[in-house]
Every structure is written in C-alpha cells, then in structure tokens.
C-alpha cells in the first residue's frame, strides 16, 4: 500500500469515527432528557394524578420507586444489549432500541394516570434505554485504544447529560407557561399544582416528546458503525471469572453507593427547593443548567481517568459529591433569599458534575480490569449496582421523614464510596496477579493484554521458525 492510499484510508477512518461518535452523542440526548428531566416533571405528574382522583394517596416518595424502576430496566437491558450485540449488528440493535424507547415515551400519556402503571411504563422505558446506551459505549470504544477509553466514553455519553440543559426549561415552558407556583397541601405536606391549564398540559408533553425524539434518533441510529479493524484482544477474563476478581465487587459497591446522591438529586431536588424557593421557573432553569454540568463532568472525569487512572479519579469524584451534598442541605438554612438560591444552584451543579464522572470512569475501568471482549455484558453486570443504589434511595426517603438525616445518609454514601476506591489495586499489582492466575491455567499473557495457551504459543514459535 502506498503512502497516499494509507493517508486516504486514515482520513476515511477518522471521518467514520467522528460521525459515529457524534451520532452516539445526539442519539442519547432524548433518553437523557427523560432521565434527568424526571426531577422537573414529577411535581406536575403528581398534581395531575391528584386532580383525577382527590383521594389518591400518591406521594413524592412513590416517584422514587418510578425512578428506581427506570434505572433497574436500564441496568438489566445493558446486559441484554451486550448479549444481542454478539448476534446482530450494533446498527440494528440501536435502531430497535430507539423505536422501543419512543413507543414507551408515548405510552406515558396514558400510564401517568396511575402510579402503578407509570412505574411499569418507566421499567419498560429503562429496558429500551439501556440497550441504546450500551450500544453507544461499545461502538465508540471500538475506535480507540485503551489510553483514550476514559475520554471517549465520557464524550459518547455527553449528550445523555447535556439534554436537560434545554429540555427541562422547554418542558416547564410547555406545561407551565405562566410560571404558576404550586400550593401547599397541609394534609399531604406537599406542594401541589391546582391550575387546570398546568395539569392538563402535563400528559400531552410525552406525545410531543416521542414524535420529536423519533425524528432525531431513528436516522442517526443507522450511522452507528463499529470499527471492524479494531484490535480487540482475545479476552483473558471470561465473564464467569470476572466474578472471582475482587475489583469487580469493589467497583460494583462503589456504583451502588455513588448512585445514592445522584438518585436523590435527580428525584427530589425540586421537592426540596420548593420548600423555600417560590419560583417554579427558576427551579426548572436551575435543573436545566445542572444538566450542563452533568454533561461536562463526563469528558472531564474521563480525561482525568486517562491521566491518573481509576483509583485517584474515583476517590476525587466521590469526595467532591459528598462535600456538595453537605452544601446543598445548607442552602435551606440560609436566611438571605438570594444567597440560598445561589448555594442551592451551585451545590446541585457540583453534585451532578462529580457523580456523573462515574459513567466515564466505570466503562474504561471495566475494559481495563476485565478486557474489552463482551464489554457490553460485563459493564451491564457492573451497572446493576445503579439499580440497587436507586432502590436504597427509595427506602431511606420513604422511611426517613426529615431532610437532615436523609442528607447525612446521602453524604456518607458518597464518602464511603471514595474510601472504598482506595482498596483498588494499582495497575502493576493487578497485572502481576493476573499473570500468576493465568499461568496456573497454562495461559501466557501477551504484550497487548490478550491471553494465549502455552501449547498454542509453542506451535506459533515452531511455525515462525
């Protein structure tokens, strides 16, 4: 091959990578809007449910269960997506998942009348969302080597966090264009919207959302192209063997704990703010800007991971999240109104910025510790920790009646996750342990991280001679 032909092929590869990565970013914008816009829409849906049946006993804690159902479906379907990716192309897998996602969004128009139906609907929504999410991670990482896994994983899911920057304000503008404030209900101790225009607009939002989302996602999902020339190492860690490595349990437990502050902020931040901030549009705009930090945190922490690896990056983001939660609670205690708003806003943004770094660090760490082969399945199993974390969040919010102890639990979860990350082995120690383990199985570890049996190595050397 001539130099000119090599340069042309290199340019084509770069363009394909850029198109694929950009498609991943944009396709994940609508799912991110549903996930992180959940916080801004729950007060409206609660009010809509109450308006249909004044005797309805639905509370804000029930919406934590809805969010937990979404995350459970998300985690389970990532494993399913990894299994399906073995048998069908990533392009078809992404197309199937975005169609299923938009059908689930559309059905919220009917299911939001009942909290049980809504919970089931969000479970189905999560099942479709997880497949397109893991497809994006698999496709994007196939184009780069391990030294850039963190940054590329962060960029791939950038759109997932970016969405609420504009989706949250647009949702509020559609549902509550006159910025009507909720009314305090002494019986349920909650803030409820009673304006009929606001209430009637709530379910209509999801029909429009599904139509717009379909027009964006379906064409772009056809641009998902996995790099067929990627140097995918022969996997030295089978899925069943991964469960015997201590790093798996450390990362899994960190995922459980770090999900607690994110689930709290995503589900209950607006409820908390309504207690001392009488401006619904302000709360929605702040939630929207939180998504900006949500998105920026992913490539930032991915870049940090590429430079300092998993232990320091995880400890730093967990410690930052714990500190942010403390400040977030203090925003209510400030007597000066404008200062309380500033503290509320900045602490919410910093919590998102730190916690979402785990979504860039964890896929890269999974590939590093357990190999790139079957990455979707392995990361999906690890991602189940997110579902457990969401369930834990529902439990403590349901049974702890006051904000202060809830905040303490959330803060401690983040700090404990940070200290647990210190127990991860260094790269040198992990490699030595891996070599010893493989040598006992008669497998030699090559320089590229792949494994080969000793007898195969002898035959290879014989043929070379």
Secondary structure, DSSP 8 states (H G I E B T S, - for coil): --HHHHHHHHHHHHHHHHHHHHHHHHHHHHHHHHHHSHHHHHHHHHHHHHHH-TT----HHHHHHHHHHHHHHHHHHHHHHHHHHTTS-HHHHHHHHHHHHHHHHHHHHHHTTSHHHHHHHHHHHHHHHHHHHHHHHHHHHTTS-GGGHHHHHHHHTHHHHHTHHHHHHHHHHHH-TT----EEETTTTEEE---HHHHHHHHHHHHHHHHHHHHHHHHHHTT----TT------SS-HHHHTTSHHHHHHHHHHHHHHHHHHHHHHHHHHHHHTT---HHHHHHHHHHHHHHHHHHHHHHHHHHHHHHHHHHHHHHHHHHHHHHHHHHHTTT-SSHHHHHHHHHHHHHHHHHHHTTHHHHHHHHHHHHH-STTHHHHHHHHHHHHHHHHHHHHHHHHH--SHHHHHHHHHHHHHHHHHHHTTS--HHHHHHHHHHHHHHTTEEE-TTS-EEEHHHHHHHHHHH-
